[in-house]
Amino acid sequence: MLASGVLAELHRQGASVQADIPVMGLDDLPGSAHARPELTTVHLPVARMGTAAADAIAGWAESRTKPEPTVLESALVLRKSTARAG
């Protein structure tokens, strides 16, 4: 949501997103692909993050031991709001 606001303000000021100022978001919200320009973002596995958090809390409640860190994969979704290398 914040990155979409940044895109709008940069457009209002006449800046060229990508050429002058690259913009990147986080969460890959559905509107990211429909922004102008399309917003580069990091896709997070939000449902899996919630499940992992709930499992960690439940495990802590049962044993009162510190849960092990959980690493979940994310994905960079390249779109037109950033320059592509190469």
C-alpha positions as CSV (number, residue, x, y, z in Angstrom):
1,M,0.0,0.0,0.0
2,L,2.8,2.4,0.9
3,A,4.7,1.7,-2.4
4,S,1.5,2.4,-4.4
5,G,1.3,5.8,-2.6
6,V,4.9,6.5,-3.5
7,L,4.2,5.7,-7.1
8,A,1.3,8.1,-7.2
9,E,3.3,10.9,-5.6
10,L,6.3,10.4,-7.9
11,H,3.9,10.5,-10.8
12,R,2.3,13.7,-9.4
13,Q,5.8,15.3,-9.2
14,G,6.7,14.2,-12.7
15,A,9.5,11.8,-11.7
16,S,10.2,8.8,-13.9
17,V,9.8,5.7,-11.8
18,Q,12.4,3.1,-12.8
19,A,14.7,5.6,-14.6
20,D,14.9,8.3,-11.9
21,I,13.7,6.4,-8.8
22,P,13.1,2.7,-8.6
23,V,10.2,1.6,-6.3
24,M,9.7,-1.8,-4.7
25,G,6.9,-3.1,-2.5
26,L,6.5,-5.9,0.0
27,D,3.7,-8.5,0.2
28,D,2.7,-8.6,-3.5
29,L,-0.8,-7.4,-2.9
30,P,-3.2,-8.0,-5.8
31,G,-3.1,-4.4,-6.9
32,S,0.7,-4.5,-7.4
33,A,0.3,-6.0,-10.9
34,H,-2.2,-3.2,-11.8
35,A,-0.2,-0.2,-10.5
36,R,1.2,2.3,-13.0
37,P,4.0,1.3,-13.6
38,E,3.5,-2.3,-12.4
39,L,5.1,-2.6,-9.0
40,T,8.1,-4.8,-8.4
41,T,7.5,-6.6,-5.1
42,V,8.5,-9.4,-2.8
43,H,5.9,-12.1,-2.5
44,L,5.6,-13.4,1.0
45,P,3.9,-16.7,2.0
46,V,1.5,-14.9,4.4
47,A,-0.7,-18.0,5.1
48,R,2.3,-20.2,5.8
49,M,3.8,-17.4,8.0
50,G,0.6,-17.4,10.1
51,T,0.5,-21.1,10.4
52,A,4.2,-21.2,11.5
53,A,3.5,-18.5,14.1
54,A,0.5,-20.3,15.5
55,D,2.5,-23.6,15.6
56,A,5.4,-21.8,17.5
57,I,3.0,-20.3,20.0
58,A,1.2,-23.7,20.5
59,G,4.6,-25.4,21.0
60,W,5.7,-22.8,23.5
61,A,2.4,-23.1,25.4
62,E,2.9,-26.8,25.7
63,S,6.5,-27.0,26.6
64,R,7.5,-23.4,27.6
65,T,10.6,-23.8,25.5
66,K,11.8,-21.2,23.0
67,P,10.7,-22.2,19.4
68,E,13.3,-22.8,16.7
69,P,13.4,-20.2,14.0
70,T,11.4,-21.0,10.9
71,V,12.6,-20.0,7.4
72,L,10.1,-19.7,4.7
73,E,10.8,-18.9,1.0
74,S,9.8,-15.7,-0.5
75,A,10.0,-14.7,-4.2
76,L,11.0,-11.5,-6.0
77,V,8.4,-10.5,-8.5
78,L,10.1,-8.2,-11.1
79,R,7.8,-5.7,-12.7
80,K,8.2,-2.3,-14.4
81,S,8.8,-0.1,-11.3
82,T,12.5,-1.2,-11.1
83,A,15.2,-1.6,-13.7
84,R,16.3,-5.1,-14.6
85,A,19.9,-6.0,-14.4
86,G,21.7,-7.0,-17.7
